C-alpha cells in the first residue's frame, strides 16, 4: 500500500468530486443546508490561513470542542492543511474534564461551537496559560462574551481570505505534511481511569480509510446520516472514508432526532453503534406486542419466516420455493414498513464500538437491512475487522481488513499489527510499552477467537471479565445483551467482581412497565414508588430471569436491582459511544450494591433456588 496523508486525501477529493451536489449537509433553521466541495475548499483555505494569521504554527495543538456540524469537519481539514495537530474533545465533557485534555495536550487554541461550549472552555482557560485563542462557530456567542483571545470563526475566515495573496503556494505548503506526521491526538473516553492521548499519524488514518474502501461498496450517489460524535475515532475515520468516496454526509441534529432525520434525509448508508439497532428492534417488538392478536400473529409469523430465509441465505444455500413465497408475503406485510421508517433507501447499516446481538442482526438482515459489523479501537485508527456485505457472518465482527494481522494470545487476548497502529500514548511511554510489544503487536484488551475462515468473534473485554470470590470468570456483555432484548428492560449492567455471587442492575423500560402496572390497577405516585411495589419487582425479576435460562449457575445473577434513572453520557455513566462505564455506575450505586450483598432477603433466596 502507498503511504499517503489526510491532506492529500482532502485535496484529491475536492478536485475529484467538485461536480457533486454537496459534500456536507446540516439542518439550519429547520431546513437542510448544503456545503459543496468547492465551498469546502475555499473555507478550509480561509480558516487555515486565518490560523496562521493568529500565530498558530505547524506542530501546534488545536482543540475542537463541538457537536457534529460542517464547521467541525472544516476546522479539522483546516488544521490538517496548516499542519497543526487537532485535539477533538467531546462536547458532553465537563469543564474539569475539558481542562484536563487542554492542559495535557498543550493546546494553544480551541474551536468551540456554541455559547455553552465557550463558557466551559473559558472556565478552563483561566487555569491554562498556554491556551491563547478560542474560535467560536456561533458568532452571536462572541458578541455576548467579548474578551482577549475570543474570536468568531467568521472573523478568522475573513483574516484568512485577506491574507490569501501573501500565500500563493498555500496548497503546496499544506502538502508538505508527511505520512508519519502527527495528525490528531484523540483522548480515549475509556470505561476506566483517566483518558490517554492516542497519537495517530496521517498514515495511520489514511491507510485505514484506503483499506476500508476496499471492503465497503460506497460511492457517488450514496448519502449517509452521521450521528456518532466526530470526537470519536470511529465516526471521524468513517467521515474521511465517506468524503473520499463522494458520499454526501448529512449531520443528524442529535442522537435523539435520528428517527426523524432518517425520514428527512433518506440515506443509503448508516453507521452507528448497537444501541441504535437495539432501540429500533425494541420499538418494533413493542408495536407488535401492543397490537391486536391478529397483528401479533402476523408479525411473529413473518419474523419466523424471515429468520428461516436468513439462515439459508447467509449460509449460501438455496431457498425452497415455499419459503421464498412466505418471505415475499412477510416482506409486504411487515419488513417493508420497517424499511420505510428508516427512509426507504438504505442499502446497509454498519455497526461498531460494541457487540451487536446476533438475534437483532438476523432480524435486520431478514428485513432487507443488512448490518455490517466491524471491530476496532481508537489505538488502531480505528478499524481492524469488517464483515463483507456479500459474505456476512452473523455473530462475528468479520475478517481483518487489508494490511492488518490478527492473532490470539494464549490467554485469549486479541493482538493486532498493521499500518493503522498508533504511534503511542502522548507523554506516556510506559503505557505505550504495555500496550504495544517489541514485535509491534498491539494488545487490544479484548478476548476473542478466530474461526477457520478467519472471522473474528469477540467474547468480552479482558478488563471487564468478572471473577467471583469462588474463582469463576463471567463475561458480562453477552448476559447484558440478552437481558436488554426484553421489552421491560431499557438497560442492564452485571456486577460481581471478587464477590460471592453476581447481581444485575436493571433500568426498566418505564413506558412498558407503567402500562403493565396500569392494566393491573396498581397504585403509585413516582417511579421510585412503582419500583418499590412487590408485584413490580417480581415482574421485572421474572422477565430478566426468563432471558437467562441458558446460563450456568455461577453466571446467573442472584439479585436484580432496579434503578430509577437510565445511564447517560452527562452523568458520566456512558462513554460518548454509549458503552457503560462500570466503575462510575458502581460508585453511583455503591450503597445500593453493598446493601444487596449484605442482605439475605427472600428475593435472593428465591432466585438462587431456581438456578
Secondary structure per residue as TSV (DSSP state, phi and psi in degrees):
chain	resnum	aa	ss	phi	psi
A	1	X	-	360.0	137.9
A	2	X	-	-64.5	164.1
A	3	X	-	-110.1	105.4
A	4	X	-	-113.5	-178.9
A	5	X	-	-127.5	162.1
A	6	X	H	-70.2	-25.1
A	7	X	H	-67.4	-43.4
A	8	X	H	-60.8	-42.0
A	9	X	H	-57.4	-44.1
A	10	X	H	-62.6	-52.9
A	11	X	H	-65.6	-41.7
A	12	X	H	-61.4	-40.5
A	13	X	H	-69.3	-46.1
A	14	X	H	-66.4	-30.2
A	15	X	H	-71.2	-44.7
A	16	X	H	-70.2	-36.3
A	17	X	T	-108.2	21.9
A	18	X	T	-58.9	-24.3
A	19	X	T	-87.2	-5.3
A	20	X	S	-74.2	156.1
A	21	X	S	-65.3	-27.4
A	22	X	-	-165.6	155.7
A	23	X	S	-99.2	-45.3
A	24	X	E	-133.2	153.1
A	25	X	E	-138.7	146.8
A	26	X	E	-147.8	161.2
A	27	X	E	-92.9	118.9
A	28	X	E	-126.6	120.4
A	29	X	T	60.0	33.0
A	30	X	T	86.4	-0.9
A	31	X	E	-127.2	148.2
A	32	X	E	-80.9	124.3
A	33	X	E	-114.8	135.7
A	34	X	E	-98.8	149.7
A	35	X	E	-120.8	117.6
A	36	X	-	-77.8	166.4
A	37	X	H	-62.8	-39.2
A	38	X	H	-64.6	-43.6
A	39	X	H	-64.7	-38.6
A	40	X	H	-60.5	-43.9
A	41	X	H	-60.6	-46.6
A	42	X	H	-63.2	-42.6
A	43	X	H	-72.7	-37.4
A	44	X	H	-62.7	-42.8
A	45	X	H	-61.0	-44.4
A	46	X	H	-62.6	-44.2
A	47	X	H	-67.8	-41.9
A	48	X	H	-59.5	-48.1
A	49	X	H	-69.5	-32.1
A	50	X	H	-63.0	-39.1
A	51	X	H	-61.2	-41.2
A	52	X	H	-62.8	-40.8
A	53	X	H	-65.5	-25.9
A	54	X	T	-81.6	-0.1
A	55	X	T	89.5	13.2
A	56	X	-	-86.6	128.2
A	57	X	-	-111.6	160.7
A	58	X	T	-53.9	136.7
A	59	X	T	94.4	-18.2
A	60	X	-	-67.7	156.9
A	61	X	E	-102.2	134.0
A	62	X	E	-128.9	122.1
A	63	X	E	-84.1	155.1
A	64	X	E	-127.8	114.6
A	65	X	E	-118.2	95.0
A	66	X	-	-161.9	153.4
A	67	X	-	-72.3	168.4
A	68	X	S	-64.2	129.4
A	69	X	S	-170.0	162.6
A	70	X	H	-55.8	-35.1
A	71	X	H	-60.8	-29.5
A	72	X	H	-60.8	-52.3
A	73	X	H	-64.1	-41.6
A	74	X	H	-63.4	-40.5
A	75	X	H	-66.7	-39.3
A	76	X	H	-60.1	-51.0
A	77	X	H	-65.0	-31.3
A	78	X	H	-65.8	-40.1
A	79	X	H	-64.3	-43.2
A	80	X	H	-61.5	-43.7
A	81	X	H	-76.6	-17.6
A	82	X	T	-94.9	2.8
A	83	X	T	60.8	32.2
A	84	X	-	-97.6	164.0
A	85	X	E	-102.7	119.2
A	86	X	E	-89.7	153.7
A	87	X	E	-125.8	93.7
A	88	X	E	-70.3	135.2
A	89	X	E	-126.4	129.0
A	90	X	-	-59.7	130.2
A	91	X	T	-68.2	-12.6
A	92	X	T	-85.2	-7.6
A	93	X	S	-71.5	155.3
A	94	X	-	-76.8	169.7
A	95	X	H	-60.3	-39.6
A	96	X	H	-65.5	-44.1
A	97	X	H	-65.6	-39.8
A	98	X	H	-63.7	-43.1
A	99	X	H	-60.4	-40.5
A	100	X	H	-57.7	-45.7
A	101	X	H	-70.7	-41.7
A	102	X	H	-60.2	-40.7
A	103	X	H	-71.7	-48.1
A	104	X	H	-63.7	-37.0
A	105	X	H	-80.8	-12.8
A	106	X	T	59.4	42.5
A	107	X	E	-67.2	136.4
A	108	X	E	-97.4	-14.7
A	109	X	E	-151.9	162.9
A	110	X	E	-146.2	131.8
A	111	X	E	-85.1	135.1
A	112	X	E	-132.1	154.9
A	113	X	-	-89.2	-53.7
A	114	X	S	-125.8	177.2
A	115	X	H	-60.9	-38.0
A	116	X	H	-64.1	-42.8
A	117	X	H	-69.9	-35.7
A	118	X	H	-61.8	-47.0
A	119	X	H	-58.0	-40.6
A	120	X	H	-65.2	-44.5
A	121	X	H	-70.6	-37.2
A	122	X	H	-65.0	-34.3
A	123	X	H	-61.5	-39.0
A	124	X	H	-76.8	-33.3
A	125	X	H	-59.1	-32.4
A	126	X	T	-61.0	-22.9
A	127	X	T	-102.8	6.0
A	128	X	-	-126.7	98.2
A	129	X	T	-68.3	-24.4
A	130	X	T	-81.1	-16.6
A	131	X	-	-83.1	102.6
A	132	X	-	-94.7	-33.9
A	133	X	E	-128.8	139.9
A	134	X	E	-124.4	119.8
A	135	X	E	-108.3	121.8
A	136	X	E	-108.2	128.7
A	137	X	S	-66.4	-45.8
A	138	X	S	-86.1	108.0
A	139	X	H	-60.8	-32.4
A	140	X	H	-62.4	-30.1
A	141	X	H	-66.1	-30.8
A	142	X	H	-70.8	-43.0
A	143	X	H	-62.9	-28.2
A	144	X	H	-82.3	-19.8
A	145	X	S	-135.6	60.9
A	146	X	-	-67.5	143.3
A	147	X	-	178.5	167.7
A	148	X	T	-65.1	131.5
A	149	X	T	83.6	7.6
A	150	X	E	-110.3	124.4
A	151	X	E	-145.6	148.9
A	152	X	E	-81.6	155.2
A	153	X	H	-61.0	-37.5
A	154	X	H	-57.9	-42.3
A	155	X	H	-68.9	-36.9
A	156	X	H	-64.4	-43.4
A	157	X	H	-62.3	-39.4
A	158	X	H	-62.8	-41.2
A	159	X	H	-60.5	-42.5
A	160	X	H	-65.9	-42.7
A	161	X	H	-65.1	-39.2
A	162	X	H	-65.6	-28.0
A	163	X	H	-93.0	-1.2
A	164	X	G	-57.7	-38.0
A	165	X	G	-65.2	-23.3
A	166	X	G	-79.1	-13.1
A	167	X	-	-130.3	64.5
A	168	X	T	-64.9	-19.7
A	169	X	T	-107.0	35.0
A	170	X	H	-56.6	-46.8
A	171	X	H	-62.2	-46.2
A	172	X	H	-61.1	-39.8
A	173	X	H	-67.4	-39.7
A	174	X	H	-62.6	-37.9
A	175	X	T	-75.9	1.9
A	176	X	T	-75.6	-9.2
A	177	X	-	-57.1	137.1
A	178	X	-	-102.6	153.0
A	179	X	T	-53.9	-34.7
A	180	X	T	-89.2	0.7
A	181	X	S	-65.6	147.9
A	182	X	E	-72.7	115.8
A	183	X	E	-87.1	-41.4
A	184	X	E	-153.1	155.3
A	185	X	E	-123.3	104.0
A	186	X	E	-106.0	121.6
A	187	X	E	-87.3	121.2
A	188	X	-	-65.2	132.6
A	189	X	-	-66.6	-43.0
A	190	X	-	64.2	151.7
A	191	X	S	-101.2	-5.6
A	192	X	S	-143.9	147.9
A	193	X	S	71.0	-179.8
A	194	X	S	-72.2	150.4
A	195	X	-	-67.7	146.9
A	196	X	-	-114.9	140.8
A	197	X	E	-80.0	113.1
A	198	X	E	-88.0	120.6
A	199	X	E	-89.2	113.2
A	200	X	E	-115.8	129.1
A	201	X	E	-84.9	168.0
A	202	X	H	-53.5	-47.3
A	203	X	H	-68.2	-36.9
A	204	X	H	-51.1	-54.6
A	205	X	H	-75.8	-41.8
A	206	X	H	-58.4	-44.3
A	207	X	H	-63.0	-36.7
A	208	X	H	-65.8	-41.2
A	209	X	H	-60.9	-46.6
A	210	X	H	-65.8	-37.8
A	211	X	H	-67.1	-42.7
A	212	X	H	-66.1	-36.3
A	213	X	H	-63.4	-22.8
A	214	X	T	-76.6	-15.1
A	215	X	T	-112.8	-22.7
A	216	X	S	-112.2	124.7
A	217	X	-	-82.0	89.1
A	218	X	-	-130.9	157.5
A	219	X	-	-178.0	-169.3
A	220	X	T	-54.9	138.3
A	221	X	T	102.2	-20.3
A	222	X	-	-85.3	151.5
A	223	X	E	-133.3	145.7
A	224	X	E	-125.0	147.7
A	225	X	E	-101.2	113.8
A	226	X	E	-91.1	119.4
A	227	X	-	-128.1	-21.1
A	228	X	S	-84.2	153.9
A	229	X	-	-64.1	132.3
A	230	X	T	-65.9	-16.1
A	231	X	T	-67.0	-17.4
A	232	X	S	-92.5	143.4
A	233	X	H	-62.1	-30.9
A	234	X	H	-61.6	-58.3
A	235	X	H	-66.5	-35.6
A	236	X	H	-59.6	-53.0
A	237	X	H	-65.3	-39.1
A	238	X	H	-58.4	-44.1
A	239	X	H	-68.4	-34.4
A	240	X	H	-61.0	-41.8
A	241	X	H	-65.3	-46.7
A	242	X	H	-62.7	-43.3
A	243	X	H	-59.0	-49.1
A	244	X	H	-62.0	-35.8
A	245	X	H	-78.8	-8.8
A	246	X	T	86.1	19.4
A	247	X	-	-83.0	133.7
A	248	X	E	-74.3	126.4
A	249	X	E	-99.4	115.0
A	250	X	E	-102.9	121.8
A	251	X	E	-86.4	118.5
A	252	X	-	-62.2	147.5
A	253	X	S	-62.7	-39.4
A	254	X	-	-167.9	172.9
A	255	X	G	-65.9	-29.4
A	256	X	G	-73.3	-20.8
A	257	X	G	-99.6	8.9
A	258	X	H	-57.1	-43.6
A	259	X	H	-58.1	-45.8
A	260	X	H	-68.5	-42.2
A	261	X	H	-65.4	-32.4
A	262	X	H	-59.8	-43.3
A	263	X	H	-68.6	-29.9
A	264	X	H	-79.8	-44.7
A	265	X	H	-82.0	-35.6
A	266	X	-	52.9	60.9
A	267	X	-	-71.3	164.0
A	268	X	S	-101.6	-20.1
A	269	X	E	-136.8	136.4
A	270	X	E	-135.2	131.2
A	271	X	E	-118.0	128.2
A	272	X	E	-153.4	-166.5
A	273	X	E	-111.5	161.7
A	274	X	H	-52.6	-29.1
A	275	X	H	-59.1	-35.8
A	276	X	H	-63.2	-47.9
A	277	X	H	-67.6	-34.5
A	278	X	H	-63.1	-42.4
A	279	X	H	-66.8	-42.1
A	280	X	H	-62.2	-46.0
A	281	X	H	-62.6	-44.1
A	282	X	H	-62.2	-39.6
A	283	X	H	-66.6	-39.3
A	284	X	H	-63.2	-45.5
A	285	X	H	-62.9	-41.9
A	286	X	H	-61.9	-43.3
A	287	X	H	-62.2	-40.0
A	288	X	H	-67.9	-44.0
A	289	X	H	-71.4	-26.1
A	290	X	T	-87.3	-4.2
A	291	X	S	-85.4	-171.9
A	292	X	-	-69.2	167.5
A	293	X	H	-60.1	-38.5
A	294	X	H	-64.5	-43.2
A	295	X	H	-63.2	-42.5
A	296	X	H	-62.5	-45.3
A	297	X	H	-63.0	-40.4
A	298	X	H	-64.3	-44.4
A	299	X	H	-60.9	-51.1
A	300	X	H	-71.1	-29.0
A	301	X	H	-64.3	-44.9
A	302	X	H	-64.8	-39.6
A	303	X	H	-62.3	-43.3
A	304	X	H	-65.1	-43.4
A	305	X	H	-62.0	-41.5
A	306	X	H	-64.1	-40.7
A	307	X	H	-66.4	-40.1
A	308	X	H	-62.8	-43.7
A	309	X	H	-64.0	-44.0
A	310	X	H	-63.6	-40.2
A	311	X	H	-58.7	-45.5
A	312	X	H	-71.2	-42.7
A	313	X	H	-63.0	-44.6
A	314	X	H	-66.4	-29.1
A	315	X	T	-84.8	-3.4
A	316	X	T	74.2	23.4
A	317	X	-	-97.1	153.7
A	318	X	-	-65.0	147.5
A	319	X	-	-96.6	118.5
A	320	X	-	-57.5	149.8
A	321	X	H	-56.9	-42.2
A	322	X	H	-63.4	-40.6
A	323	X	H	-68.9	-36.6
A	324	X	H	-61.3	-39.1
A	325	X	H	-67.1	-44.1
A	326	X	H	-57.7	-42.6
A	327	X	H	-63.7	-39.5
A	328	X	H	-63.6	-41.1
A	329	X	H	-66.6	-44.4
A	330	X	H	-60.7	-38.0
A	331	X	I	-62.9	-44.8
A	332	X	I	-68.9	-40.4
A	333	X	I	-81.9	-33.1
A	334	X	I	-125.6	-59.0
A	335	X	I	-67.1	-33.0
A	336	X	H	-62.5	-32.2
A	337	X	H	-67.5	-38.3
A	338	X	H	-66.2	-42.0
A	339	X	H	-61.7	-39.1
A	340	X	H	-63.8	-39.0
A	341	X	H	-69.2	-19.5
A	342	X	T	-98.1	14.5
A	343	X	T	109.0	-21.0
A	344	X	S	85.5	-2.0
A	345	X	-	-124.4	1.4
A	346	X	-	-65.3	127.9
A	347	X	-	-89.2	-37.2
A	348	X	E	-166.0	157.6
A	349	X	E	-103.8	160.1
A	350	X	E	-126.0	137.1
A	351	X	E	-125.6	137.7
A	352	X	E	-155.6	-177.5
A	353	X	S	82.4	-20.5
A	354	X	S	-163.6	161.8
A	355	X	-	-67.2	143.8
A	356	X	-	-105.9	133.9
A	357	X	-	-59.0	134.0
A	358	X	H	-62.8	-35.6
A	359	X	H	-62.8	-42.4
A	360	X	H	-69.1	-41.9
A	361	X	H	-60.5	-41.3
A	362	X	H	-69.1	-36.7
A	363	X	H	-62.7	-46.6
A	364	X	H	-63.0	-40.5
A	365	X	H	-61.8	-42.5
A	366	X	H	-59.7	-33.2
A	367	X	T	-83.3	4.5
A	368	X	T	78.4	22.8
A	369	X	-	-126.2	69.1
A	370	X	-	-61.2	143.3
A	371	X	E	-111.6	118.4
A	372	X	E	-87.4	112.1
A	373	X	E	-94.4	138.3
A	374	X	E	-133.1	-177.6
A	375	X	E	-152.6	144.2
A	376	X	E	178.8	-177.0
A	377	X	E	-137.9	158.8
A	378	X	G	-54.1	-39.1
A	379	X	G	-67.5	-9.3
A	380	X	G	-118.1	19.0
A	381	X	T	71.5	14.5
A	382	X	E	-116.6	-6.3
A	383	X	E	-81.8	132.8
A	384	X	E	-110.2	-40.6
A	385	X	E	-137.1	156.6
A	386	X	E	-150.8	146.2
A	387	X	-	-80.3	144.0
A	388	X	B	-83.3	143.1
A	389	X	T	-58.4	-37.2
A	390	X	T	-93.0	2.7
A	391	X	B	-142.8	53.1
A	392	X	-	-71.6	133.7
A	393	X	-	-120.4	101.0
A	394	X	T	-63.9	140.1
A	395	X	T	96.0	-6.0
A	396	X	S	-122.3	167.0
A	397	X	-	-104.7	16.8
A	398	X	-	92.4	-166.2
A	399	X	E	-104.9	160.5
A	400	X	E	-58.9	136.7
A	401	X	-	-72.6	161.5
A	402	X	T	-53.4	133.0
A	403	X	T	92.8	-11.6
A	404	X	-	-102.9	136.4
A	405	X	E	-109.4	143.6
A	406	X	E	-128.4	147.2
A	407	X	E	-152.2	160.7
A	408	X	E	-108.3	124.5
A	409	X	-	-72.1	169.5
A	410	X	T	-60.5	-31.2
A	411	X	T	-88.7	7.9
A	412	X	S	92.9	-3.6
A	413	X	E	-71.8	141.0
A	414	X	E	-82.7	128.9
A	415	X	E	-113.7	144.3
A	416	X	E	-136.1	146.4
A	417	X	E	-143.8	141.5
A	418	X	S	167.0	-178.9
A	419	X	T	-70.8	-11.7
A	420	X	T	-93.8	1.4
A	421	X	S	-74.1	132.6
A	422	X	-	-53.2	161.6
A	423	X	S	-73.9	-23.6
A	424	X	E	143.1	-179.5
A	425	X	E	-89.8	134.4
A	426	X	T	-62.8	120.5
A	427	X	T	62.1	21.0
A	428	X	-	-131.0	70.0
A	429	X	H	-62.9	-35.1
A	430	X	H	-67.8	-43.5
A	431	X	H	-63.2	-34.6
A	432	X	H	-64.6	-45.1
A	433	X	H	-65.0	-31.3
A	434	X	H	-71.5	-22.8
A	435	X	H	-100.0	-32.7
A	436	X	B	-118.9	117.9
A	437	X	-	-79.6	171.2
A	438	X	T	-59.1	-22.9
A	439	X	T	-86.4	2.5
A	440	X	S	87.7	8.1
A	441	X	-	-83.5	128.2
A	442	X	E	-89.7	129.2
A	443	X	E	-85.5	112.5
A	444	X	E	-75.9	-24.5
A	445	X	E	83.3	1.1
A	446	X	E	-105.7	149.3
A	447	X	E	-102.2	135.5
A	448	X	E	-163.9	-175.9
A	449	X	E	-148.5	149.6
A	450	X	E	-104.9	131.8
A	451	X	-	-86.5	-177.2
A	452	X	T	-66.0	-20.2
A	453	X	T	-94.7	2.9
A	454	X	S	85.3	9.6
A	455	X	-	-81.8	138.9
A	456	X	E	-97.5	135.5
A	457	X	E	-118.7	126.6
A	458	X	E	-89.1	129.8
A	459	X	E	-91.9	-49.7
A	460	X	E	-176.3	174.7
A	461	X	E	-77.9	131.8
A	462	X	G	-57.4	-43.2
A	463	X	G	-76.1	-14.1
A	464	X	G	-99.5	-3.6
A	465	X	-	-62.2	131.8
A	466	X	E	-91.0	131.5
A	467	X	E	-114.9	112.4
A	468	X	-	-71.0	167.4
A	469	X	T	-60.5	-23.3
A	470	X	T	-84.8	1.3
A	471	X	S	89.1	5.8
A	472	X	-	-87.2	137.3
A	473	X	E	-94.1	136.8
A	474	X	E	-126.2	128.9
A	475	X	-	-90.0	110.5
A	476	X	H	-74.6	-32.8
A	477	X	H	-60.5	-46.9
A	478	X	H	-60.7	-34.2
A	479	X	H	-68.2	-45.1
A	480	X	H	-62.7	-41.1
A	481	X	H	-62.0	-41.3
A	482	X	H	-63.6	-44.3
A	483	X	H	-65.7	-39.5
A	484	X	H	-68.0	-10.8
A	485	X	T	-78.0	-11.3
A	486	X	S	-77.8	138.2
A	487	X	T	-68.9	-14.8
A	488	X	T	-93.0	4.2
A	489	X	E	-119.6	126.1
A	490	X	E	-95.0	-36.6
A	491	X	E	-156.1	161.0
A	492	X	E	-153.2	148.4
A	493	X	E	-145.6	124.2
A	494	X	E	-77.5	149.6
A	495	X	E	-145.1	148.9
A	496	X	-	157.9	11.4
A	497	X	T	-63.0	125.1
A	498	X	T	63.9	18.7
A	499	X	S	-104.2	166.1
A	500	X	S	-67.4	-30.0
A	501	X	S	-154.6	158.4
A	502	X	-	-84.6	153.0
A	503	X	E	-128.1	171.8
A	504	X	E	-135.2	131.6
A	505	X	E	-93.3	128.2
A	506	X	E	-122.4	127.8
A	507	X	E	-96.9	112.6
A	508	X	E	-68.1	155.0
A	509	X	-	-81.3	98.3
A	510	X	H	-68.0	-28.1
A	511	X	H	-59.4	-48.5
A	512	X	H	-73.9	-37.4
A	513	X	H	-68.2	-41.4
A	514	X	H	-67.4	-36.8
A	515	X	H	-62.4	-43.0
A	516	X	H	-62.3	-42.9
A	517	X	H	-65.6	-39.1
A	518	X	H	-66.6	-37.9
A	519	X	H	-62.1	-26.6
A	520	X	T	-101.4	11.2
A	521	X	T	56.2	35.9
A	522	X	-	-77.8	140.5
A	523	X	-	-102.6	128.9
A	524	X	-	-161.4	160.3
A	525	X	S	-107.4	-53.7
A	526	X	S	-110.6	170.4
A	527	X	H	-64.9	-34.3
A	528	X	H	-62.0	-41.2
A	529	X	H	-66.4	-38.2
A	530	X	H	-59.2	-47.4
A	531	X	H	-68.5	-21.0
A	532	X	H	-81.9	-11.3
A	533	X	S	-69.6	129.5
A	534	X	H	-55.1	-40.9
A	535	X	H	-63.0	-38.2
A	536	X	H	-70.1	-45.0
A	537	X	H	-59.6	-43.6
A	538	X	H	-65.3	-39.4
A	539	X	H	-61.6	-49.9
A	540	X	H	-63.9	-40.7
A	541	X	H	-60.9	-42.8
A	542	X	H	-62.0	-43.8
A	543	X	H	-63.7	-43.0
A	544	X	H	-62.9	-49.6
A	545	X	H	-68.0	-26.3
A	546	X	H	-65.7	-22.1
A	547	X	T	-88.0	-6.5
A	548	X	-	-122.5	21.7
A	549	X	T	-65.9	-17.8
A	550	X	T	-83.5	-7.2
A	551	X	S	-79.0	153.1
A	552	X	-	-70.0	160.6
A	553	X	T	-58.4	-41.8
A	554	X	T	-70.6	-21.1
A	555	X	T	-84.9	-21.6
A	556	X	S	-74.3	124.9
A	557	X	-	-62.6	136.6
A	558	X	S	-91.9	-14.3
A	559	X	-	-141.1	148.0
A	560	X	E	-116.5	115.5
A	561	X	E	-103.3	128.5
A	562	X	E	-95.6	133.8
A	563	X	E	-111.5	141.0
A	564	X	S	-78.8	-29.1
A	565	X	S	-119.1	142.8
A	566	X	-	-72.9	158.5
A	567	X	-	-70.0	141.3
A	568	X	-	-136.2	160.8
A	569	X	T	-66.3	-42.7
A	570	X	T	-61.3	-34.7
A	571	X	T	-79.6	-7.9
A	572	X	T	85.4	3.5
A	573	X	S	-85.8	-15.5
A	574	X	B	-124.2	146.0
A	575	X	-	-75.2	166.9
A	576	X	T	-61.2	-16.7
A	577	X	T	-102.0	21.7
A	578	X	-	69.2	26.5
A	579	X	-	-89.8	142.1
A	580	X	B	-73.1	131.1
A	581	X	-	-88.8	97.9
A	582	X	H	-61.5	-40.8
A	583	X	H	-65.7	-36.8
A	584	X	H	-67.5	-45.2
A	585	X	H	-61.1	-41.9
A	586	X	H	-60.3	-42.0
A	587	X	H	-65.6	-42.3
A	588	X	H	-65.1	-32.2
A	589	X	T	-116.7	28.7
A	590	X	H	-58.4	-44.8
A	591	X	H	-62.9	-42.8
A	592	X	H	-63.8	-43.2
A	593	X	H	-65.6	-46.8
A	594	X	H	-61.1	-39.7
A	595	X	H	-65.2	-37.0
A	596	X	H	-64.5	-39.7
A	597	X	H	-75.6	-29.5
A	598	X	H	-75.4	-28.4
A	599	X	-	-87.2	156.7
A	600	X	-	-125.7	49.2
A	601	X	-	-71.3	172.3
A	602	X	H	-67.1	-27.2
A	603	X	H	-63.6	-46.2
A	604	X	H	-62.1	-42.9
A	605	X	H	-63.9	-40.9
A	606	X	H	-68.8	-37.4
A	607	X	H	-67.4	-43.1
A	608	X	H	-64.0	-34.4
A	609	X	H	-68.6	-17.7
A	610	X	T	-96.2	-1.9
A	611	X	-	-107.1	360.0
